[in-house]
Amino acid sequence: MQAWKECDYARLEGYAADLMSVRMSESIVLRTYPLREADLIVSFLTRDLGKLRGVARRARKPGNRFGSGLLRLSQVKMFYFHRENRELDTLDACEMIRSPFDLAGGYEASVAMDYFAEAADHLLPAAEPNERFYRLLMAVSDHLMRTGAEGIWPAVTYFSLWAVRLSGFLPPMELSEADREIAEEMLRTPVGQLSAREWTKQTAAGLRRKLIRLMEEQVERKLVTAPHLESI
């Protein structure tokens, strides 16, 4: 009888610990990966705990409880079970705050968003709070929402520069005078308040490509989305 009670108490304590581990974090979905037949592994950046990964059960089934909330760069309230020293959390549900479908710009903006998500996922270490990176993703997304296709290249360049700086490996770079002027302004001015100029793919192209090379060297892999940017 005593042994049964001890076992039962242990089970109840474990259940209580699971309840205590339920969390809600304002998050940006970065990427998803298929797991088994119906599940997804989701990489998401929380405002409070940094980048986490979790399993969304049955997320690939019709009528699942996640809906469109797991699309890349969705801003959501993520509900999940978190345990210390576990590589993967268990996602319970998400509540949409802002959909990536809200962003204008068609195919070009979609490629830019893919690039933001891939670079962030590779650059950010696990479970290290980084609200500044969270705000960076929000800022460039807001810029695309307001400007559409016209704002793609300033958003991509701004993101690349600040992603490298916030990751701690921005070195002195040999740049043209025009690129240096743009970089210096971006380091002191929000993306939505940059000086008016006619942006094309060639504007600050040297700066942007050097930043992408720095990221690829840091993460020791090629960014899949980088060639797609150059093809726009």
C-alpha positions in Angstrom: 0.0 0.0 0.0 2.8 2.4 0.9 4.7 1.6 -2.3 1.5 2.3 -4.3 1.1 5.7 -2.6 4.7 6.7 -3.2 4.3 5.7 -6.9 1.0 7.6 -7.2 2.5 10.7 -5.5 5.4 10.6 -7.9 3.1 10.5 -10.9 1.0 13.4 -9.5 4.2 15.5 -8.9 5.3 14.8 -12.5 1.9 15.9 -13.8 2.1 19.1 -11.7 5.6 19.8 -13.0 4.2 19.5 -16.6 1.5 22.0 -15.7 4.0 24.4 -14.3 6.0 24.2 -17.6 3.2 25.5 -19.8 4.3 28.8 -21.3 3.0 31.5 -23.7 5.5 33.6 -25.6 5.0 36.2 -28.3 6.9 34.6 -31.1 8.0 34.8 -34.7 7.9 31.6 -36.6 11.2 31.0 -38.5 11.1 27.7 -40.2 9.3 24.3 -40.1 10.6 20.8 -40.9 8.5 17.6 -41.5 8.6 15.0 -38.8 7.0 11.6 -39.4 3.8 11.6 -41.3 1.8 14.3 -39.7 4.1 16.4 -37.4 6.3 19.4 -37.8 9.4 20.6 -36.0 9.0 24.3 -35.6 11.9 26.8 -35.1 10.5 30.0 -33.5 12.0 33.2 -32.0 10.4 34.2 -28.8 10.6 37.7 -27.4 11.5 36.5 -23.9 13.5 33.3 -24.3 15.2 33.5 -27.7 15.1 30.9 -30.3 13.4 27.6 -29.4 12.3 24.5 -31.3 9.3 22.4 -30.7 7.1 19.6 -32.1 3.7 20.5 -33.4 1.7 17.2 -33.3 -0.6 16.6 -36.3 0.2 20.0 -37.7 0.2 18.6 -41.3 -3.3 17.1 -40.9 -6.3 19.0 -42.3 -8.2 20.9 -39.6 -5.2 21.0 -37.2 -5.3 23.4 -34.3 -2.4 25.5 -35.6 -4.1 26.7 -38.8 -1.9 29.0 -40.8 0.0 30.2 -37.6 3.1 28.1 -38.5 3.9 29.9 -41.7 7.4 31.5 -41.7 7.4 35.0 -40.3 4.0 34.6 -38.7 3.8 36.6 -35.5 1.9 34.6 -33.0 1.2 33.9 -29.4 2.8 30.4 -29.0 1.5 28.1 -26.3 4.0 25.3 -25.5 5.3 22.9 -22.8 8.8 23.8 -21.9 11.2 21.6 -19.9 14.8 22.6 -19.2 17.5 20.6 -20.9 15.1 19.3 -23.5 16.0 20.0 -27.1 12.4 20.1 -28.3 9.4 21.6 -26.6 5.9 20.4 -27.3 3.7 23.0 -29.0 0.1 23.1 -27.9 -1.4 25.9 -30.0 -0.8 29.3 -31.5 -2.8 32.4 -31.8 -2.2 34.6 -34.8 -1.1 38.2 -34.2 0.0 39.0 -37.7 0.1 36.9 -40.8 2.8 37.0 -43.5 0.0 37.3 -46.0 -0.4 40.9 -44.6 2.9 41.8 -46.3 2.7 43.4 -49.7 5.1 42.9 -52.6 4.2 39.5 -54.1 7.0 37.1 -55.1 9.9 39.5 -54.4 8.7 40.2 -50.9 8.2 36.4 -50.3 11.8 35.7 -51.3 13.0 38.5 -48.9 11.0 37.0 -46.1 12.4 33.5 -46.8 15.9 35.1 -46.6 15.1 36.8 -43.2 13.8 33.5 -41.8 16.7 31.3 -43.0 19.4 33.7 -41.9 17.8 34.3 -38.5 17.4 30.5 -37.9 21.0 29.8 -38.7 22.5 32.8 -36.8 20.6 32.7 -33.6 21.8 30.3 -30.9 19.3 28.3 -29.0 17.5 29.6 -25.9 19.5 32.9 -25.6 17.2 35.9 -25.2 17.7 38.4 -28.0 14.9 40.9 -28.1 16.9 43.2 -30.4 16.9 40.5 -33.1 13.2 40.0 -32.5 12.6 43.7 -33.0 14.8 43.7 -36.1 12.6 41.1 -37.8 9.5 43.1 -36.8 11.0 46.3 -38.2 11.9 44.8 -41.6 8.5 43.1 -41.8 6.7 46.3 -41.0 8.8 48.1 -43.7 7.7 45.5 -46.3 4.1 45.8 -45.1 4.2 49.6 -45.7 6.2 49.8 -48.9 5.7 46.5 -50.8 8.1 45.7 -53.6 9.7 49.2 -53.5 11.0 48.5 -50.0 12.6 45.1 -50.6 16.3 46.1 -51.2 16.5 48.6 -48.3 14.9 46.0 -46.0 17.2 43.2 -47.1 20.3 45.4 -46.8 19.2 46.8 -43.4 18.4 43.3 -42.1 21.8 41.9 -43.3 23.8 44.7 -41.7 22.0 44.5 -38.3 21.9 40.7 -38.3 25.7 40.6 -38.6 26.1 43.3 -36.0 23.7 41.8 -33.5 25.4 38.4 -33.9 28.7 40.1 -32.9 30.9 39.6 -36.0 30.7 42.9 -38.0 34.3 43.7 -39.0 35.7 46.8 -40.7 34.9 46.4 -44.4 36.4 48.0 -47.6 33.4 49.6 -49.2 32.7 52.1 -51.9 31.9 55.6 -50.7 28.2 55.2 -51.6 27.9 51.8 -49.8 29.8 53.2 -46.7 27.4 56.1 -46.5 24.4 53.8 -46.6 25.9 51.5 -44.0 26.7 54.3 -41.6 23.1 55.7 -42.0 21.6 52.3 -41.4 23.5 51.8 -38.2 22.1 55.0 -36.7 18.6 55.3 -38.4 15.5 53.0 -38.3 14.7 51.4 -41.6 11.5 53.3 -42.0 13.3 56.7 -41.6 16.2 56.2 -44.1 16.9 59.0 -46.5 14.9 58.8 -49.7 16.8 57.4 -52.6 16.0 55.3 -55.6 16.7 51.7 -54.5 17.4 49.0 -57.1 19.1 45.6 -56.8 22.4 47.4 -57.6 22.0 49.9 -54.7 24.5 48.8 -52.0 24.9 45.5 -53.8 28.6 45.3 -52.7 27.7 45.9 -49.1 24.9 43.3 -49.2 27.0 40.6 -50.8 29.8 41.1 -48.3 27.4 40.8 -45.4 25.9 37.6 -46.9 29.4 36.1 -47.2 30.1 37.0 -43.6 26.9 35.2 -42.5 27.8 32.1 -44.6 31.3 32.0 -43.1 29.9 32.3 -39.6 27.3 29.5 -40.0 29.6 27.4 -42.2 27.0 26.9 -44.9 25.6 28.6 -48.0 22.3 30.3 -47.5 19.8 28.6 -49.8 17.8 31.8 -50.3 20.8 34.1 -51.2 20.9 33.1 -54.9 17.1 33.6 -55.1 17.6 37.1 -53.9 20.1 37.8 -56.7 17.7 36.3 -59.3 14.9 38.9 -58.5 
